[in-house]
Amino acid sequence: MIHQTSGFKRTFRNATGRWAAVGPYYAMFPLEFAFQIVSEFSKPGQVVLDPFAGRASSIYAAATQGRYGFGIEVNPVGWVYAQAKLNPARMHFVEKRLKVLSKDASELQNNIKELPPFFHACYSKNVLCFLMSARKNLNWQKNRTDRTLMAFILVYLHGKRGQTLSNQMNHTKSMGPGYSLKWWKNKGLDPPSIQCFDFLSQRIRWRYKKGTPPVTTSNVILGDSAEILKKSYRNFTNKKVSLFFTSPPYKGVTNYHKDQWLRLWLLGGSETPLGVSQKHKGRFESREEYRSLLDHVFETSSQLMAKRCTIYVRTSSRKFTYDTTLEILEKHFPKAKQNIIDSPIKGKTQTTLMGNKSIMPGEVDIKLTL
């Protein structure tokens, strides 16, 4: 069984703790859990691999505990969060860029008129102009300062009314426009009027107040693990992986792009939560495609592992997802010693904020040791 050996506790008293939670993301690793697994099943100087990195809690836990973390994430939202935590720009440059965006926002009042009704009910006029300025001007793909600022805006793009830029919404998951409009109307909620520069500047300064996190050389690549894992890893290091630590997408449970459609809109995406037709970027309804993804990624990962290593995979307790994950792990790590740990979901989930009280099934941890 797992023993609590990591010294990490949720705190805002140091830079590691302050930056760890950057990035609300659906179905993310609990922070203490990520630090615990990295601490217990790897040593300083070793490599931790996560081919389904999400907001990169596993990689961040590795990087701040003296390991070398390498991950891949197919969703740009998770990737922006990861880069901000692992390689944040200097606060002075981020605030300077924020000031420029805020000034440019006043020139975009005509641009917001054509947006769908959802946006006008979700954001006040001045906030919407600011968001359009960020969407137009921030080169988050290539510029470190722009990417760091974009991460901050994404963090506060939507969530609890008064604590984020939006009307009342879930924090980790973007709700659908139709549902949101009806819910806000029934509750009589108008979007809050917020001065974006003051709002974000205050939160940026708080995040940097204890400095930036001390990290080793670690990285998360934006892309599809099924296509780029082997080549991108070998460009990162020639060392073998000591800890394979990940949580693959769950079959048929969520569409990680559709559920982040509003944050993806800010990154240049669609104004509506469209489905994703590209392979491995949406919700897995096909059992064959799901099996193929895991088979390909686990096989490639097995070729990167050290002779003595740990494979730690968190998956859903749903029968097909669990059975398939275990079957393919056993296929590619046939000699590994196996340990199965139940991990039930505790407490309320983020979707309860707007009335969804459905009970979520638990998860299962599969630990293999070579």
TORFI-612641 format. One record per residue (C-alpha): residue in one letter; x, y, z. Coordinates in steps of 0.001 Angstrom, whole numbers, plus 500000, padded with zeros to 6 digits. Example, Ala and Ser with C-alpha at 12.3 -4.5 7.8 and 13.67 -1.06 7.14 Angstrom:
<atoms>
torpa/xx/yy/zz
A/512300/495500/507800
S/513670/498940/507140
</atoms>
This chain:
<atoms>
torpa/xx/yy/zz
M/500000/500000/500000
I/500971/503673/499608
H/502659/505368/502549
Q/502627/509112/503139
T/506301/509908/502648
S/506190/513185/500754
G/506771/516320/502783
F/504511/518379/500490
K/501441/519915/502066
R/499156/522447/500426
T/500617/525784/501453
F/501001/529276/500047
R/503990/530096/502235
N/506566/529223/499596
A/506936/529462/495818
T/506485/525725/495253
G/503094/525754/496914
R/501932/529003/495344
W/502644/527871/491798
A/501580/524236/492203
A/497867/524959/491840
V/498164/527124/488711
G/495663/525766/486261
P/492118/524655/487079
Y/491596/521606/484904
Y/488970/518899/484727
A/489941/515491/486200
M/493306/516712/487492
F/495644/514934/489918
P/495312/516083/493542
L/498523/517973/494273
E/499441/516094/497442
F/498941/512820/495592
A/501261/513850/492756
F/504025/514892/495153
Q/503560/511748/497227
I/503915/509335/494306
V/506957/511105/492872
S/508609/511189/496299
E/507930/507554/497130
F/508678/505871/493804
S/511575/507864/492382
K/514834/509382/493570
P/516474/512769/492935
G/518185/512798/489556
Q/515851/510211/488044
V/513349/510780/485226
V/509564/510878/485640
L/507433/510433/482513
D/503776/511403/482015
P/502476/511066/478419
F/499024/512401/479426
A/500270/515356/481440
G/497116/517494/481782
R/498056/520583/483785
A/501367/518830/484599
S/501003/518223/488335
S/503126/515080/487990
I/505874/516891/486081
Y/505819/519856/488449
A/506061/517498/491439
A/509090/515896/489805
A/510740/519185/488849
T/510418/520669/492341
Q/511709/517537/494070
G/514983/517206/492204
R/513778/514835/489482
Y/513662/515429/485744
G/510078/515496/484543
F/508968/515011/480963
G/505381/515115/479761
I/503193/515501/476706
E/499782/517170/476633
V/497425/517329/473665
N/495270/520173/475043
P/496772/523693/474701
V/495130/524820/477949
G/497011/522242/480008
W/500215/523001/478125
V/500008/526748/478854
Y/499531/525983/482553
A/502498/523613/482523
Q/504829/526094/480863
A/503843/528862/483284
K/504695/526679/486277
L/507894/525210/484900
N/509252/528341/483224
P/507427/531517/484289
A/508486/534871/482872
R/509688/537643/485184
M/506869/539436/486976
H/507981/542851/485695
F/507544/541752/482087
V/504191/540094/482777
E/502765/543215/484441
K/504111/545433/481684
R/502398/543264/479091
L/499177/543308/481104
K/499204/547102/481088
V/499545/547183/477302
L/496651/544757/476877
S/494458/546788/479189
K/495083/549976/477181
D/494396/548254/473868
A/491132/546778/475166
S/489270/550098/474919
E/489700/550048/471131
L/487853/546744/470739
Q/484334/547742/471789
N/482991/547231/468270
N/484585/543787/468062
I/482488/542345/470863
K/479129/543182/469274
E/479171/540133/467007
L/479876/537643/469777
P/477073/535186/470713
P/474733/536116/473608
F/476562/533772/475984
F/479627/536027/476119
H/477606/539143/476969
A/475844/537298/479787
C/479086/535778/481055
Y/481278/538906/481019
S/480766/542627/481491
K/481598/544887/478562
N/485008/545994/479836
V/486026/542410/480688
L/484965/541183/477276
C/486988/543908/475551
F/490013/542917/477625
L/489587/539240/476715
M/489351/540117/473039
S/492577/542094/473403
A/494300/539105/475009
R/492943/536756/472343
K/494174/539047/469577
N/497570/540105/470913
L/499089/537413/473142
N/501516/535168/471269
W/501253/532355/473827
Q/502699/529729/471485
K/506108/531353/471142
N/506548/534150/473681
R/507352/533276/477291
T/505944/536489/478771
D/502742/536274/476726
R/502334/532620/477677
T/502742/533328/481382
L/500203/536156/481265
M/497805/533979/479275
A/498059/531311/481979
F/496968/533825/484614
I/494028/534964/482495
L/492996/531346/481871
V/493092/530613/485606
Y/490601/533400/486320
L/488621/533208/483086
H/485637/531562/484738
G/484596/530245/488112
K/482919/531552/491233
R/481301/534944/490693
G/483370/537705/492286
Q/486522/535603/492455
T/487020/535304/488691
L/486268/537416/485620
S/482992/535665/484788
N/479434/535299/485905
Q/478862/532233/488110
M/480416/529156/486456
N/482332/526026/487306
H/486051/526612/487671
T/487528/523506/486087
K/484941/522869/483362
S/483360/525259/480855
M/479579/524865/480930
G/477523/524889/477726
P/476148/528265/476511
G/472486/527225/476499
Y/472586/525740/479988
S/474494/528723/481373
L/472160/531340/479878
K/469103/529619/481305
W/470732/529157/484722
W/471864/532802/484985
K/468419/534037/483930
N/466663/531872/486512
K/469029/533105/489225
G/468872/536724/488100
L/472655/536966/487764
D/474335/539641/485645
P/478065/539545/484859
P/480218/541335/487447
S/481910/544583/486464
I/485652/544133/487019
Q/488674/546290/486274
C/490872/543669/484667
F/494243/545315/485231
D/493697/545793/488966
F/492085/542366/489354
L/494853/540443/487588
S/497775/542565/488759
Q/496872/541919/492383
R/496767/538171/491795
I/499956/538131/489743
R/501860/539951/492490
W/500517/537543/495095
R/501709/534557/493033
Y/505213/536005/492639
K/505519/537284/496208
K/507466/534192/497336
G/509467/534040/494109
T/509284/531446/491356
P/509470/527690/491972
P/512920/526047/492107
V/512743/523489/489306
T/515086/521087/487594
T/515283/520884/483807
S/511833/519556/482967
N/509410/520052/480115
V/505950/519386/478743
I/505511/519191/474970
L/502299/520206/473206
G/501210/517321/471001
D/499785/513813/470723
S/501689/511147/472665
A/500616/508527/470158
E/502579/510400/467498
I/505543/512164/469129
L/506409/510399/472397
K/509545/508499/471412
K/511184/511223/469331
S/510389/514081/471713
Y/511595/512113/474749
R/514903/511277/473106
N/515365/514949/472297
F/514884/515654/475996
T/517329/513129/477482
N/519109/509843/476871
K/518402/508662/480424
K/515927/505870/481034
V/512647/506514/482860
S/512492/505452/486499
L/508853/506402/487167
F/506050/506225/484628
F/503293/508189/486342
T/500112/509101/484493
S/496339/509091/484280
P/495129/508426/480714
P/491774/509797/479527
Y/488825/507661/480607
K/486776/505998/477908
G/483494/507798/477171
V/483657/510042/480247
T/484663/513499/479108
N/485766/515463/476081
Y/488810/517322/477324
H/488582/519872/474507
K/484845/520444/474630
D/484950/520737/478431
Q/487580/523476/478067
W/485917/525201/475123
L/485825/528670/476726
R/489512/528667/477628
L/490278/527268/474180
W/488273/530148/472682
L/490594/532581/474445
L/493509/530736/472840
G/491988/531354/469408
G/489418/528564/469196
S/485744/528430/468303
E/483031/530593/469887
T/480941/527468/470480
P/481798/524158/472209
L/482277/522086/469080
G/483264/518445/469208
V/486763/517410/468179
S/487143/515189/465138
Q/490914/514744/465388
K/491988/511383/466735
H/492883/511259/470446
K/491650/514819/471058
G/488059/514221/472053
R/485820/511946/474035
F/486478/508257/473406
E/483250/506532/472365
S/485012/503913/470259
R/486460/501049/472268
E/488826/500242/469426
E/490289/503768/469303
Y/490636/503877/473066
R/492405/500533/473172
S/494634/501592/470294
L/495708/504801/472071
L/496664/503028/475287
D/498359/500196/473426
H/500502/502548/471378
V/501480/504891/474223
F/502152/502132/476764
E/504219/500182/474248
T/506360/503207/473405
S/506724/504063/477094
S/507888/500531/477902
Q/510801/501045/475508
L/511934/504097/477472
M/511863/502516/480930
A/514847/501577/483099
K/515339/497928/484042
R/514289/498729/487604
C/511355/501111/487575
T/507811/501805/488741
I/504703/502188/486603
Y/501930/504043/488424
V/498669/504583/486532
R/495476/506089/487895
T/492387/505033/485932
S/488621/504907/486251
S/486854/502154/488185
R/484450/501791/485243
K/484782/498220/484051
F/485859/498682/480438
T/488325/501480/481167
Y/489872/499642/484102
D/489985/496223/482407
T/491478/497655/479223
T/494104/499700/481054
L/495186/496758/483173
E/495212/494368/480217
I/497457/496607/478105
L/499785/497365/481001
E/500194/493628/481589
K/500841/493164/477876
H/503750/495608/477787
F/505079/494991/481311
P/504528/491213/481595
K/507159/490619/484287
A/506076/493418/486624
K/504864/492817/490162
Q/501335/494156/490491
N/499492/496086/493200
I/495927/497440/492821
I/494750/500278/495091
D/491167/501560/495221
S/490906/505352/495212
P/487296/506471/495813
I/486343/510075/495052
K/485832/512020/498266
G/483774/515154/498831
K/481975/517341/496316
T/483079/517741/492727
Q/483422/521050/490861
T/480222/520473/488860
T/478085/520871/491999
L/478589/524645/491698
M/475899/524907/489016
G/473551/522197/490177
N/475084/518916/488981
K/474899/516584/492002
S/475463/513282/490205
I/477654/510782/492004
M/480999/510235/490282
P/482462/506734/490157
G/485741/506157/491929
E/489206/505562/490555
V/491754/502786/490761
D/495546/503013/491016
I/497550/500337/489232
K/501134/500046/490450
L/503602/497812/488617
T/507167/497285/489774
L/510119/495951/487801
</atoms>
